[in-house]
């Protein structure tokens, strides 16, 4: 009996020592984030109603809510799922389920390319984490509708169905390809993979300049596939490098390589990474202004707010890229610097403030006076995703922090 007790005591001491060691391994900048994440997500879940998800904060301080048809509507449920993974708190999982199931009607939408953002970030994470097959029908329908927007003659998925465009494709669309790659395997639809690969190749051919920066929009002739116009709808000028657009491209090609193992996608991801990481206008804290070329137009600081959403996407993309190459440390280190900056008082909200969003200082569409220097739901989402990837690579158990 004494021997058994001794073994149990020794095991308990060893477990405590391990947990303590893991906590000590967690960087100081990361330790405080778990409390902020937990508090803000719980308060947001209790404040806002499923189906009307927090998107940003209006100039008057009220929170802008996203209805289920809004392109950003999947990010808040996705943030709750990531919050649950990071903290292990069952309350966040229950909240994530509530906010996810409220988006069931998204599965019937056919007039948007953003179904990856809307469904894969919400239902996709729900299924990945829980394995609950009740999430699959909505995911199956959404993937079917996203694939239907692929035109093999043009070789890309159509983005917008509005305004004066003929067949517009935006760089953001690279992000929705992950949904198709996953759905191709899950639902045994190889045509989805072909569409994702085709879109990535056509975009690589037409969206990028010689320095590997990207246009925001390329407009095609839907019959011939001819490029009609190249523009930067949300950037400073057609020839400028809109920061979040560069982030979308980096993330998209790193993800495409991870799914397809096509070398050309990896090469493209590394080219884009080099453009971003070596850009002379990148601030020291590695959180870019909303457009890399804004200072070239002699703009004042008021016209050059930072975009934490672009930084969060870049960090998550670089962490993914770091695991796919032999010299991945340079990408990991850069991403770590970004996360440290975003986790500082300059960008990380204090509990109870910021409309219960996690990050401050993002930019939606500057030239349209929309969501300037405000929190954004997708900034939070990709920040949390980046933290999850960082913890996995470093083998850190952040759940221990919330339990201590």
C-alpha positions in Angstrom: 0.0 0.0 0.0 2.8 2.4 1.0 4.6 1.5 -2.3 1.5 2.3 -4.3 1.0 5.7 -2.5 4.7 6.5 -3.2 4.2 5.8 -6.9 1.1 7.9 -7.0 2.8 10.8 -5.2 5.8 10.6 -7.4 3.6 10.6 -10.5 1.7 13.6 -9.2 4.9 15.5 -8.5 6.2 14.7 -11.9 3.0 15.9 -13.5 3.1 19.1 -11.6 6.7 19.7 -12.5 5.9 19.1 -16.2 2.9 21.5 -16.1 5.1 24.1 -14.3 7.8 23.7 -16.9 5.4 24.1 -19.7 4.0 27.3 -18.2 7.4 28.7 -17.8 8.1 27.9 -21.5 5.2 30.1 -22.5 6.5 33.6 -23.5 5.5 36.4 -21.2 3.7 38.2 -24.0 1.6 35.2 -24.6 0.6 34.5 -21.0 -1.7 37.6 -20.7 -3.4 36.9 -24.0 -5.3 33.9 -22.6 -7.1 35.9 -20.0 -8.1 38.6 -22.6 -9.2 36.0 -25.1 -11.3 34.1 -22.5 -13.0 37.2 -21.1 -13.7 39.0 -24.3 -15.1 36.0 -26.1 -17.4 35.1 -23.2 -18.7 38.6 -22.8 -19.3 38.9 -26.5 -21.2 35.6 -26.6 -23.4 36.8 -23.7 -23.9 40.2 -25.2 -24.7 39.5 -28.9 -27.3 37.2 -30.4 -26.5 34.3 -32.7 -27.2 35.3 -36.3 -26.2 38.9 -35.6 -22.5 38.5 -35.1 -20.1 41.3 -34.0 -18.2 42.5 -37.0 -16.6 45.9 -36.0 -17.2 49.1 -34.0 -18.9 52.1 -35.6 -17.4 55.6 -35.2 -20.1 56.4 -32.6 -18.9 53.4 -30.5 -21.8 51.1 -31.2 -21.0 47.6 -32.5 -21.6 46.8 -36.1 -23.4 43.5 -36.3 -23.2 41.1 -39.3 -26.4 39.3 -40.5 -26.0 35.7 -41.7 -25.6 36.9 -45.4 -22.6 39.1 -44.5 -19.3 37.8 -45.8 -17.7 38.1 -42.3 -20.5 36.3 -40.4 -18.4 33.0 -39.9 -15.5 34.6 -38.2 -17.1 35.1 -34.7 -18.2 31.5 -34.4 -14.8 30.5 -35.7 -13.1 32.6 -33.1 -15.1 30.9 -30.4 -14.0 27.5 -31.6 -10.4 28.7 -31.6 -10.9 30.2 -28.2 -12.1 26.8 -27.0 -9.1 25.1 -28.4 -6.7 27.5 -26.8 -8.3 27.6 -23.4 -10.1 24.3 -23.1 -13.1 26.1 -21.6 -16.3 24.2 -22.2 -18.4 27.4 -22.0 -16.7 28.6 -25.2 -17.4 25.4 -27.0 -21.1 25.7 -26.1 -21.2 29.3 -27.3 -19.4 28.3 -30.5 -22.0 25.7 -31.2 -24.9 28.2 -30.7 -23.4 30.8 -33.0 -22.4 28.2 -35.6 -25.8 26.6 -35.9 -27.4 30.0 -36.3 -25.7 30.2 -39.7 -27.5 27.2 -41.2 -29.2 29.3 -43.9 -25.8 30.2 -45.4 -25.8 26.8 -47.0 -28.5 28.0 -49.5 -26.6 31.1 -50.7 -25.5 31.0 -54.3 -24.6 34.6 -54.9 -21.3 34.8 -53.0 -17.8 33.4 -53.3 -17.2 34.0 -49.6 -18.7 30.7 -48.5 -15.3 29.6 -47.2 -15.2 32.5 -44.8 -18.8 32.0 -43.9 -19.1 28.2 -43.5 -15.6 26.7 -43.3 -14.5 29.1 -40.6 -17.6 28.3 -38.6 -19.0 24.8 -39.5 -15.6 23.6 -40.7 -13.9 24.3 -37.4 -16.9 22.9 -35.6 -16.6 19.6 -37.5 -12.9 19.5 -37.2 -13.0 19.9 -33.4 -16.0 17.9 -32.5 -16.3 15.3 -35.3 -20.1 15.8 -35.1 -21.5 14.8 -38.5 -24.5 17.0 -38.0 -22.3 19.8 -39.3 -21.6 18.1 -42.6 -24.9 18.8 -44.6 -24.4 22.6 -44.4 -20.7 22.1 -45.4 -21.7 19.9 -48.3 -24.2 22.3 -49.7 -21.9 25.3 -49.3 -19.1 23.6 -51.1 -21.4 22.7 -54.0 -22.5 26.3 -54.4 -18.9 27.6 -54.2 -17.8 25.1 -56.9 -20.7 26.2 -59.1 -19.1 29.6 -59.3 -16.0 28.1 -61.1 -15.9 28.8 -64.8 -13.4 26.4 -66.5 -13.2 28.7 -69.6 -11.8 31.5 -67.4 -10.1 29.2 -64.9 -11.3 31.0 -61.8 -14.1 31.3 -59.3 -16.2 34.4 -59.8 -16.1 36.8 -56.9 -18.7 39.6 -57.2 -22.1 39.6 -58.8 -22.6 43.4 -58.6 -21.6 46.7 -60.2 -19.9 47.2 -63.5 -17.6 44.2 -63.5 -17.8 41.5 -66.2 -16.2 38.5 -64.4 -14.3 39.9 -61.4 -11.9 37.9 -59.3 -10.4 39.3 -56.1 -7.3 38.1 -54.4 -9.4 37.4 -51.3 -10.9 34.5 -53.2 -7.7 32.5 -52.6 -8.8 32.1 -49.0 -11.9 30.2 -50.0 -9.9 27.5 -51.8 -9.2 25.7 -48.5 -12.8 24.9 -48.3 -12.8 23.2 -51.7 -9.6 21.2 -50.9 -11.2 19.9 -47.7 -14.6 19.3 -49.3 -13.0 17.4 -52.2 -11.6 14.8 -49.7 -14.5 14.8 -47.3 -17.2 14.4 -50.0 -15.2 12.6 -52.6 -15.4 15.3 -55.2 -12.1 15.4 -57.1 -13.5 18.2 -59.3 -13.4 20.5 -56.3 -9.6 20.0 -56.2 -9.3 20.7 -59.9 -11.2 23.9 -59.5 -9.0 25.0 -56.5 -5.8 24.2 -58.3 -7.1 25.9 -61.5 -8.1 29.1 -59.7 -4.7 29.3 -57.9 -2.8 28.9 -61.2 -4.9 31.4 -63.1 -4.6 33.9 -60.2 -0.9 33.4 -60.0 -0.6 34.2 -63.7 -2.7 37.3 -63.8 -2.9 38.9 -60.3 0.8 39.4 -59.6 3.3 42.0 -60.7 7.0 41.4 -61.3 7.8 42.3 -57.7 5.3 39.6 -56.5 2.9 42.2 -55.1 -0.8 41.7 -56.0 -3.6 43.5 -57.6 -6.9 43.4 -55.7 -9.2 42.7 -58.7 -8.8 41.2 -62.1 -11.8 41.5 -64.4 -12.1 38.8 -67.1 -14.2 38.2 -70.2 -16.4 35.3 -69.1 -16.5 33.8 -72.6 -12.8 34.0 -73.7 -11.0 34.3 -70.3 -9.2 37.4 -71.6 -8.1 39.9 -68.9 -10.1 43.1 -69.3 -8.8 45.2 -66.4 -6.5 45.0 -63.3 -7.4 47.2 -60.4 -7.0 47.6 -56.7 -10.5 48.4 -55.5 -9.6 48.7 -51.8 -6.1 49.9 -52.1 -4.7 53.4 -52.6 -4.3 53.1 -56.4 -4.6 50.4 -59.0 -0.8 49.9 -58.8 -0.4 50.0 -55.0 0.1 47.1 -52.7 -3.0 46.9 -50.5 -1.7 45.3 -47.3 -4.4 42.8 -46.6 -4.5 41.8 -50.2 -0.8 40.8 -50.0 -1.7 38.9 -46.8 -4.6 37.0 -48.6 -2.2 36.0 -51.3 0.5 34.8 -49.0 -1.9 32.8 -46.9 -3.6 31.4 -50.0 -0.5 30.0 -51.7 1.0 28.6 -48.5 -2.3 26.8 -48.0 -2.5 25.6 -51.6 0.9 24.1 -51.3 0.0 22.4 -48.0 -3.0 20.8 -49.8 -1.6 20.1 -53.2 2.2 19.9 -52.8 2.6 21.7 -56.1 6.1 23.3 -56.0 4.9 26.4 -58.0 2.5 27.2 -55.1 5.3 27.0 -52.6 7.5 29.2 -54.8 4.8 31.7 -55.1 4.2 31.8 -51.3 7.9 32.4 -50.7 8.0 35.2 -53.3 5.1 36.9 -51.6 6.6 36.4 -48.2 9.8 38.0 -49.4 7.9 41.0 -50.7 6.2 41.5 -47.4 9.1 40.8 -45.0 11.6 42.9 -46.9 9.4 45.8 -47.7 11.1 49.1 -46.8 7.8 50.6 -45.6 7.1 47.8 -43.1 7.0 49.4 -39.6 9.4 48.1 -37.0 6.6 46.3 -35.1 5.7 44.5 -38.4 2.1 45.6 -38.3 1.6 47.2 -41.7 -0.3 50.3 -42.6 -3.4 49.6 -44.7 -1.5 50.0 -48.0 2.2 49.6 -48.4 2.4 52.5 -50.8 0.4 55.0 -48.8 3.5 57.0 -47.8 4.6 57.2 -51.5 1.7 59.6 -52.1 2.9 62.0 -49.4 0.0 61.1 -47.2 -0.2 62.2 -43.6 -0.1 59.8 -40.6 -3.9 60.2 -40.4 -4.2 58.6 -43.8 -1.9 55.7 -42.8 -3.6 53.8 -40.0 -2.2 50.3 -39.2 -4.1 47.2 -40.2 -3.9 44.6 -37.5 -6.0 42.3 -39.6 -3.4 42.1 -42.3 -0.7 41.4 -39.7 -2.8 38.6 -38.2 -3.3 36.9 -41.6 0.4 37.3 -42.4 1.4 35.8 -39.1 -0.9 32.8 -39.5 0.3 32.3 -43.1 4.0 32.5 -42.2 3.6 29.9 -39.4 2.0 27.6 -41.9 4.7 28.2 -44.4 7.4 27.6 -41.7 6.3 24.0 -41.4 6.6 23.4 -45.1 10.2 24.4 -45.9 13.6 23.4 -44.6 14.6 27.0 -43.6 11.2 27.7 -41.9 12.8 29.4 -38.9 12.9 32.8 -40.7 9.2 32.6 -41.3 8.5 31.4 -37.7 10.6 34.2 -36.2 8.9 36.9 -38.3 5.5 35.6 -37.3 6.5 35.4 -33.7 7.5 39.1 -33.8 4.1 40.0 -35.3 2.3 38.1 -32.6 4.3 39.7 -29.9 3.4 43.1 -31.3 -0.3 42.2 -31.6 -0.2 40.9 -28.0 1.2 44.2 -26.7 -0.9 47.0 -25.1 -0.7 48.8 -28.5 -3.0 46.3 -30.2 -4.5 43.9 -27.6 -7.7 45.1 -25.9 -8.1 45.4 -22.2 -10.8 43.1 -20.8 -14.2 44.7 -21.1 -13.2 47.3 -23.7 -13.1 47.5 -27.5 -16.7 46.2 -27.9 -15.4 42.8 -26.6 -13.2 42.4 -29.6 -9.7 41.1 -28.9 -7.5 43.3 -31.3 -7.6 47.0 -31.9 -6.5 49.0 -34.9 -7.6 47.4 -38.1 -8.8 48.8 -41.4 -11.7 47.6 -43.6 -11.9 49.8 -46.7 -10.1 53.1 -46.1 -11.0 54.9 -49.4 -14.7 54.2 -48.8 -14.5 55.5 -45.2 -15.5 52.1 -43.9 -14.2 50.5 -40.7 -11.1 52.7 -40.2 -8.9 52.1 -37.2 -11.4 49.8 -35.6 -11.5 46.2 -34.4 -12.5 43.6 -37.0 -13.9 40.1 -36.5 -11.5 38.6 -39.0 -8.5 40.2 -37.3 -9.5 38.4 -34.2 -10.1 35.1 -36.1 -6.7 35.0 -37.8 -4.9 36.2 -34.6 -6.4 33.3 -32.7 -5.6 30.9 -35.5 -2.0 32.2 -35.5 -1.8 31.7 -31.7 -3.1 28.2 -32.1 -0.5 27.4 -34.8 2.3 29.0 -32.7 1.4 26.9 -29.7 1.3 23.7 -31.7 4.7 24.4 -33.3 6.2 25.3 -29.9 4.3 22.4 -28.2 2.8 24.8 -25.6 -0.3 23.9 -23.6 -2.1 27.2 -23.1 -4.9 25.4 -21.3 -2.7 25.2 -18.3 -2.7 28.9 -18.1 -6.4 29.2 -17.8 -6.5 26.5 -15.1 -3.7 28.0 -13.0 
